[in-house]
Amino acid sequence: MPESTIASPDLVPLDRLTPREHEVLVLLASGRSNASIAATLVLSPSAVAKHINSIFGKLDIPPTEVDNRRVLAALKYLHATAQGSVHPDH
């Protein structure tokens, strides 16, 4: 069975994100689609896709055949907020 890319929850590098990437991640973690994120933040869909790919890189979430990177990014965000290591207004 292929190995998952889930990193240790204690190593959540959310402080690497720009304020805009953080806004995108918050919306992604709430289940929003790229189109919905784009409309909410008044961005183009391609800008949202670029931000999301940057988030994946900064959160150390490489592409694999076994993991959903959007879900992993959302889980990292939710874990960080539950642990108090991220402020909602970041």
C-alpha positions as CSV (number, residue, x, y, z in Angstrom):
1,M,0.0,0.0,0.0
2,P,1.4,3.5,-0.9
3,E,2.6,5.6,2.0
4,S,0.5,8.7,2.8
5,T,2.1,12.1,2.8
6,I,0.4,13.3,6.0
7,A,3.1,15.1,8.0
8,S,3.2,15.3,11.8
9,P,0.4,17.6,12.9
10,D,2.9,19.4,15.2
11,L,4.8,20.6,12.1
12,V,2.2,22.8,10.5
13,P,4.0,25.6,8.7
14,L,1.0,27.9,8.4
15,D,3.3,30.9,9.2
16,R,4.9,30.4,5.7
17,L,1.6,31.5,4.0
18,T,1.0,35.0,2.8
19,P,-2.1,36.8,4.1
20,R,-3.9,36.1,0.7
21,E,-2.9,32.4,0.8
22,H,-4.3,32.2,4.3
23,E,-7.6,33.7,3.2
24,V,-7.7,31.1,0.4
25,L,-6.9,28.3,2.8
26,V,-9.6,29.4,5.2
27,L,-12.2,29.2,2.4
28,L,-10.7,25.9,1.1
29,A,-11.0,24.4,4.6
30,S,-14.6,25.5,4.8
31,G,-15.3,23.4,1.7
32,R,-15.5,26.1,-0.9
33,S,-14.7,25.4,-4.6
34,N,-12.1,27.3,-6.6
35,A,-14.9,29.3,-8.3
36,S,-16.5,30.2,-5.0
37,I,-13.1,31.3,-3.5
38,A,-12.5,33.4,-6.6
39,A,-15.9,35.1,-6.4
40,T,-15.5,35.7,-2.6
41,L,-12.0,37.2,-2.9
42,V,-12.6,38.9,-6.3
43,L,-9.8,36.9,-7.9
44,S,-9.6,35.1,-11.2
45,P,-9.9,31.3,-11.1
46,S,-6.4,30.9,-12.3
47,A,-5.1,33.2,-9.5
48,V,-7.0,30.9,-7.0
49,A,-5.4,27.8,-8.5
50,K,-1.9,29.5,-8.2
51,H,-2.5,30.3,-4.6
52,I,-3.7,26.8,-3.8
53,N,-0.6,25.3,-5.5
54,S,1.6,27.6,-3.5
55,I,-0.2,26.6,-0.3
56,F,0.4,22.9,-1.1
57,G,4.1,23.6,-1.6
58,K,4.4,25.7,1.6
59,L,2.5,23.1,3.6
60,D,4.8,20.3,2.3
61,I,1.9,18.5,0.6
62,P,3.3,16.9,-2.6
63,P,1.0,15.4,-5.3
64,T,0.5,11.6,-4.8
65,E,-1.9,9.1,-6.1
66,V,-3.3,8.2,-2.7
67,D,-3.9,11.6,-1.0
68,N,-6.3,14.5,-1.7
69,R,-4.2,17.6,-1.3
70,R,-7.2,19.9,-0.6
71,V,-8.3,17.7,2.2
72,L,-4.8,17.5,3.7
73,A,-4.4,21.2,3.5
74,A,-7.8,21.7,5.2
75,L,-6.8,19.2,7.9
76,K,-3.5,21.0,8.6
77,Y,-5.4,24.3,8.9
78,L,-8.1,22.9,11.1
79,H,-5.5,21.1,13.4
80,A,-3.5,24.3,13.7
81,T,-6.6,26.3,14.6
82,A,-7.7,23.7,17.1
83,Q,-4.2,23.8,18.7
84,G,-4.3,27.6,18.9
85,S,-1.2,28.0,16.7
86,V,-3.0,30.1,14.2
87,H,-5.0,33.2,14.8
88,P,-8.2,33.5,12.8
89,D,-7.2,37.0,11.6
90,H,-3.8,35.9,10.3
